[in-house]
């Protein structure tokens, strides 16, 4: 019984880790071809484009520029970013702590 529990936990951890890695690579860092596909089919593509923008652009390009610990140098820097965010996704991106959660 103990071996079944250990195996089940290990398998669950493996599947969750693989799924997170796959989604991170293929949504958070989607290639241009995949993003063009999402743009052609906005009914299914809009959430993926928002996730890409939130993760790749906001999280990697616009925040954590100094190091991997400091998200913003100041409140002014955060407010400047807030002004740049697309209106349609702004509320979600801020609620998502700028791609951190």
C-alpha distance (Angstrom), angle and dihedral (degrees) to the residues before:
residue distance angle dihedral
X1 . . .
X2 3.81 . .
X3 3.81 91.0 .
X4 3.81 90.6 52.4
X5 3.81 90.7 52.3
X6 3.82 91.9 48.0
X7 3.81 91.3 46.8
X8 3.82 91.7 47.9
X9 3.79 92.9 49.4
X10 3.80 91.6 46.3
X11 3.80 92.5 48.8
X12 3.81 91.7 47.4
X13 3.80 90.9 50.0
X14 3.81 91.1 48.8
X15 3.82 93.4 49.9
X16 3.82 93.2 46.2
X17 3.82 91.9 48.0
X18 3.79 92.7 47.6
X19 3.83 92.1 47.6
X20 3.82 92.5 49.6
X21 3.80 91.1 48.7
X22 3.81 92.6 47.6
X23 3.81 93.6 48.8
X24 3.81 91.9 44.6
X25 3.80 91.4 53.1
X26 3.81 99.9 39.3
X27 3.81 100.4 36.1
X28 3.80 106.6 21.2
X29 3.81 92.2 44.6
X30 3.81 99.9 23.4
X31 3.79 118.0 173.3
X32 3.83 119.2 -115.1
X33 3.82 92.0 -106.6
X34 3.81 92.2 57.1
X35 3.83 91.8 45.8
X36 3.83 90.3 52.0
X37 3.82 88.3 52.0
X38 3.81 90.4 52.0
X39 3.82 90.2 49.2
X40 3.82 90.6 53.6
X41 3.81 91.6 52.9
X42 3.81 105.5 38.8
X43 3.79 94.6 170.2
X44 3.80 90.7 70.1
X45 3.81 99.1 16.0
X46 3.80 103.4 55.8
X47 3.83 96.1 77.0
X48 3.81 90.3 48.2
X49 3.81 92.4 48.5
X50 3.80 89.4 49.6
X51 3.81 90.7 50.2
X52 3.81 90.7 48.5
X53 3.80 92.2 49.3
X54 3.80 92.4 45.7
X55 3.78 94.3 48.5
X56 3.79 107.7 31.2
X57 3.78 101.9 30.7
X58 3.81 103.7 30.1
X59 3.81 101.0 29.8
X60 3.81 99.3 38.2
X61 3.81 105.4 24.6
X62 3.81 106.5 29.5
X63 3.81 103.2 31.9
X64 3.80 133.4 39.8
X65 3.82 89.4 33.9
X66 3.81 95.8 142.9
X67 3.79 98.2 47.0
X68 3.79 140.4 -33.2
X69 3.82 93.4 -86.0
X70 3.82 107.9 46.6
X71 3.79 111.3 71.4
X72 3.82 97.2 -179.4
X73 3.78 130.4 11.4
X74 3.81 90.8 -147.2
X75 3.79 144.5 -13.0
X76 3.80 87.7 -97.3
X77 3.81 90.6 59.9
X78 3.83 89.9 50.1
X79 3.80 91.8 48.7
X80 3.82 90.5 49.9
X81 3.80 89.3 53.6
X82 3.80 91.0 48.0
X83 3.81 88.2 58.4
X84 3.83 91.2 54.0
X85 3.80 96.4 50.5
X86 3.82 118.1 105.1
X87 3.80 109.1 -103.7
X88 3.81 93.4 -129.0
X89 3.81 93.1 58.5
X90 3.80 101.3 27.2
X91 3.82 97.6 97.7
X92 3.81 92.4 47.4
X93 3.81 93.9 46.7
X94 3.81 92.8 50.3
X95 3.82 91.4 46.0
X96 3.82 87.9 50.1
X97 3.84 88.3 56.5
X98 3.81 91.2 -113.2
X99 3.79 96.5 -57.1
X100 3.80 97.9 -42.0
X101 3.81 101.4 107.9
